[in-house]
């Protein structure tokens, strides 16, 4: 069965306490020290209620967890990060740490902070943490516990060039979990009958340097993507790369779509756009992301390339989501543009948009339905 990430529930308290105790003991601490640790440290229902706790499970059984809480105006504290001994050295701790970074970005925080185990400093150093100070270890007299931080990079950058290719190899996640994916998609279609299992592409590797985005995609089914997304993006080597049409009206307002109940992202608010698919390939095997953006723009809003003026490319990093956005200036007032787009959407067969949200100020970005990358874009573009 595939690895899945999910929020902790109060019923997880005994299993998470067991992981906490066994993971700590795996460092080889003396039994008398471990007895004291087990008496003092437990995951209670109150702990689960007070922290953002994420559980990694396999075959329905918890095997690792993280616990997070905001500290000060810019910092996310990693209170807990423990992996059961039988699941260690499988990349699960690394995955949970990456999702902690994602959570920090979603909360608008720019720094991670933690107090490492006396033995775990090298693990965190390899993942970009640095030691600010130390304190004596109670578990290992004579050793020091590193107090560590990791400043997080900005989310939005200008893009000067795109170079994205498609591999002829299948997506490893889909191949490995084909049966579970099929079963999950059948259940999803019972909830959303309009779901269509078409072909799409997921990013399996990339480099962004000096304004140039280089990447490689693998073709896969929409069902595989949906399962990967809903299971917490457990394959940390893959990303959902997609195009976004960032509409900016004559008075400088941004227009985001509110997705309809007929879509897999119902109620979410973000710029018009969508997944990349095989029709977006050029003759030389490159992924035409900009072409895909204009295709989605017309399909969702009715606006054509001649109706907008390109104003630069932006890449927005949002954990397992990566948006390549074409900023488009439209010489119409926001209310007029919204009315026109909604009229088109209501007349279309798909009716993907339930509404268009006008974003005039940063205060308009506080709606929790606005997905994190769209919020980051708004903060980048609005004064």
C-alpha positions, -999 to 999 in steps of 0.1 A, spaced: 0 0 0 12 36 -7 24 59 20 -2 85 29 -1 117 49 -31 129 68 -40 151 98 -39 134 132 -70 126 151 -74 122 189 -77 85 183 -41 85 171 -27 95 205 -16 60 217 0 51 183 19 83 181 31 80 217 44 45 208 63 59 178 77 88 199 90 63 225 104 38 201 120 64 178 137 80 208 150 47 221 165 39 187 194 63 195 206 38 221 199 59 253 203 41 286 171 24 299 170 46 330 169 77 308 143 62 285 121 54 315 122 90 326 115 101 290 85 77 287 70 90 320 73 127 309 67 127 271 35 115 257 12 125 228 -22 132 244 -55 143 229 -46 178 242 -13 177 222 -32 168 191 -57 196 196 -30 222 203 -6 215 174 -8 209 136 0 172 137 5 152 105 6 114 104 24 93 79 7 59 76 11 28 56 -16 0 54 -37 22 77 -10 21 104 8 53 116 46 50 111 57 86 116 44 120 126 53 157 128 39 184 151 40 221 143 31 254 160 36 290 150 61 310 170 63 348 168 52 365 136 76 348 112 85 314 127 71 279 126 83 256 154 88 220 146 78 205 180 79 169 169 94 149 141 96 111 148 98 81 126 92 45 139 125 25 138 111 0 112 103 29 88 135 49 92 159 56 63 130 55 38 128 93 33 97 97 55 113 122 79 126 142 49 90 142 35 75 154 67 101 181 70 93 193 34 56 194 43 64 214 74 81 240 51 49 239 29 28 246 60 50 276 70 46 291 35 9 286 37 8 305 70 30 333 56 59 324 78 95 327 66 115 306 91 115 271 107 129 265 142 135 233 161 155 218 190 172 187 176 180 155 193 217 155 203 223 129 176 201 143 148 220 176 140 236 162 108 202 151 95 189 187 97 221 203 85 218 183 52 184 198 48 194 234 51 192 240 89 220 258 108 228 258 145 221 291 163 231 279 198 232 248 220 220 236 254 231 206 275 214 173 268 195 157 297 195 124 279 232 124 271 252 142 297 283 158 281 265 163 247 248 194 234 214 198 218 215 221 187 190 249 185 185 252 148 167 274 122 161 274 85 152 306 67 128 299 39 132 313 4 107 336 -12 78 320 -32 77 341 -63 103 348 -90 105 363 -125 111 338 -153 132 346 -183 132 312 -200 115 278 -199 129 245 -210 107 216 -200 109 182 -216 89 149 -214 105 116 -204 96 84 -222 95 67 -188 62 62 -169 56 80 -136 71 56 -110 44 65 -84 16 55 -108 33 22 -118 39 12 -82 4 19 -69 -18 13 -99 -44 -9 -82 -48 15 -52 -51 44 -76 -78 27 -97 -98 20 -65 -94 55 -52 -106 70 -85 -137 49 -86 -146 62 -51 -139 98 -62 -162 95 -92 -190 85 -69 -186 119 -52 -179 139 -84 -194 121 -114 -180 147 -138 -144 136 -131 -126 124 -163 -96 102 -162 -76 119 -190 -39 122 -195 -18 148 -177 19 154 -169 37 157 -136 71 173 -130 97 146 -119 127 169 -117 137 205 -122 163 233 -117 156 270 -114 186 291 -117 193 327 -130 158 331 -142 157 298 -163 134 270 -154 146 236 -166 125 205 -159 114 170 -169 78 157 -169 63 122 -170 29 115 -186 4 99 -163 -34 95 -157 -54 122 -139 -65 94 -115 -28 90 -105 -24 127 -99 -56 129 -79 -46 100 -56 -11 115 -52 -26 149 -43 -52 136 -19 -27 112 -2 -6 142 8 19 141 -22 38 112 -6 63 111 -35 84 141 -26 104 138 -59 74 148 -79 55 181 -83 23 194 -99 36 219 -125 7 238 -141 0 270 -159 -18 301 -146 -34 330 -164 -29 360 -140 -54 385 -151 -48 422 -142 -76 447 -150 -72 483 -162 -72 496 -126 -46 470 -114 -70 445 -97 -63 408 -101 -91 384 -110 -92 348 -95 -116 321 -104 -139 304 -78 -140 268 -89 -174 252 -93 -188 220 -77 -182 202 -110 -145 203 -105 -120 184 -83 -111 217 -67 -146 229 -58 -147 261 -39 -110 269 -42 -99 303 -55 -70 308 -78 -61 322 -113 -76 305 -143 -54 276 -155 -49 239 -152 -29 208 -156 -5 202 -185 -14 174 -209 0 157 -240 -17 182 -263 7 209 -249 38 192 -265 56 209 -294 70 189 -323 105 188 -307 91 172 -275 91 203 -253 62 213 -230 46 245 -242 35 259 -209 27 293 -222 6 278 -250 -12 257 -224 -20 289 -203 -36 306 -233 -56 274 -241 -69 273 -205 -76 310 -205 -99 307 -235 -116 274 -223 -124 289 -188 -129 326 -195 -136 330 -232 -107 355 -235 -83 350 -264 -47 358 -268 -55 391 -287 -77 402 -257 -48 404 -233 -13 419 -232 15 397 -218 34 414 -189 60 388 -179 63 352 -166 64 343 -129 71 310 -111 55 305 -78 67 277 -55 41 262 -32 54 229 -18 43 202 -42 26 228 -64 46 249 -89 28 275 -109 42 290 -141 21 321 -145 17 345 -174 8 379 -162 -18 394 -185 -30 430 -186 -66 434 -198 -77 469 -208 -111 466 -191 -124 474 -156 -125 445 -132 -163 445 -127 -168 445 -165 -143 417 -170 -159 396 -142 -193 400 -158 -181 390 -192 -162 359 -179 -191 347 -158 -215 351 -188 -191 329 -208 -187 303 -181 -225 299 -175 -230 293 -212 -202 267 -215 -207 230 -211 -180 226 -185 -190 255 -163 -157 253 -144 -161 287 -127 -187 294 -101 -176 330 -97 -147 354 -103 -131 371 -73 -117 406 -77 -86 411 -57 -79 448 -52 -58 449 -20 -37 425 1 -66 424 26 -87 406 -2 -62 377 0 -72 367 35 -100 343 24 -89 308 34 -103 294 1 -76 313 -18 -49 286 -24 -14 295 -10 3 300 -43 -24 324 -54 -20 343 -21 17 345 -27 12 359 -62 -12 385 -49 12 397 -23 40 399 -49 19 419 -74 -2 442 -52 13 472 -35 
